Amino acid sequence: MEFNKIKIGDAIPISYKLRYADTGAYLTQTGGTVFFTLKNLVSDSDDDALISKTVAGTSTETIIQLTHDDTKDLEEGQAWYDVRFVDSNNNPVTTDRAKIPIISTITQRVV
């Protein structure tokens, strides 16, 4: 997943893939669920998340789509995000967790 910043007001497609550690082959996500959560603090409840997305897993790549409405009210600074995959047998795996910068954009107008 190449995801290194959030620009306030932008729509952002996040490509999410999982690999097996031993073979490097991509894991099929079909039948599972991918959760994306962005919070000010790791300790914040999920109900207080800045952005929370739940997407049905598809094939070996799932796209988590952040929309303009998801990002337009974010404040400049940094926030924590993680991505969790839960397979069809309800086994959770948190695969990405990091602090990410939130930056403003220069152009404010939209067509």
C-alpha positions in Angstrom: 0.0 0.0 0.0 1.6 3.3 -1.1 -0.1 5.8 1.1 2.0 8.5 2.7 -0.2 11.6 3.2 -3.7 12.8 3.1 -4.5 16.1 1.3 -7.5 17.9 2.9 -10.4 17.8 0.5 -8.9 15.3 -1.9 -10.5 12.0 -3.0 -7.9 9.3 -2.5 -8.0 5.7 -3.8 -5.9 3.4 -1.6 -4.8 0.2 -3.2 -4.6 -2.6 -0.6 -2.9 -5.9 -1.1 -1.7 -8.6 1.2 1.2 -11.0 0.7 2.1 -14.3 2.3 5.3 -13.8 4.2 6.7 -17.2 3.2 6.0 -17.2 -0.5 5.4 -13.6 -1.4 2.2 -14.6 -3.2 -0.8 -12.3 -2.9 -3.6 -13.3 -0.6 -7.1 -13.6 -2.0 -9.3 -11.2 -0.1 -12.6 -12.4 -1.6 -15.1 -13.2 1.2 -13.2 -11.1 3.7 -13.6 -7.5 4.9 -11.1 -4.6 4.9 -11.3 -1.9 7.6 -9.6 1.5 7.3 -9.6 3.7 10.4 -8.0 7.2 10.8 -7.9 8.7 14.4 -6.2 11.6 16.1 -5.0 9.3 18.9 -4.5 5.5 18.8 -6.5 5.4 22.0 -9.6 7.1 20.5 -12.6 4.9 20.2 -13.7 3.7 16.8 -16.8 5.9 17.2 -14.5 8.9 17.5 -12.5 8.1 14.3 -11.9 10.9 11.8 -12.5 8.4 8.9 -13.8 4.9 9.1 -14.3 2.7 6.0 -15.5 -0.9 5.7 -15.0 -2.5 2.3 -15.7 -6.0 1.0 -12.5 -7.8 0.1 -12.1 -8.5 -3.7 -9.6 -10.7 -5.5 -6.0 -9.9 -4.5 -6.5 -6.1 -4.4 -9.1 -4.0 -2.6 -9.5 -0.3 -3.2 -10.4 1.8 -0.2 -11.9 5.0 -1.6 -11.6 8.1 0.6 -13.9 10.7 -0.8 -13.8 14.5 -0.8 -16.5 14.4 2.0 -14.2 12.1 4.0 -11.2 14.4 3.9 -12.7 18.0 3.6 -13.1 18.6 7.3 -9.7 17.2 8.4 -7.3 19.6 10.2 -3.7 20.0 9.1 -1.4 18.0 11.3 -0.9 14.2 11.8 -3.2 11.3 12.6 -2.9 7.6 13.1 -4.3 5.1 10.6 -4.5 1.3 10.4 -5.8 -1.2 7.9 -7.2 -4.5 9.2 -8.2 -7.5 7.1 -10.7 -10.0 8.5 -11.0 -13.2 6.5 -14.2 -15.2 5.9 -13.4 -17.3 9.0 -13.4 -14.1 11.2 -9.6 -14.1 11.6 -8.3 -10.5 11.9 -4.9 -9.3 10.7 -3.8 -5.7 11.1 -1.4 -5.1 8.3 -0.6 -1.4 8.3 -0.4 1.0 11.1 1.3 4.4 11.0 1.2 8.1 11.7 0.4 10.0 8.6 0.6 13.7 7.7 -2.6 15.6 6.8 -1.8 18.6 4.6 -3.8 21.4 3.1 -4.0 22.0 -0.6 -3.3 25.3 -2.3 -6.2 25.3 -4.8 -9.6 25.5 -3.2 -11.9 25.8 -6.2 -13.6 22.9 -7.8 -15.3 22.8 -11.2 
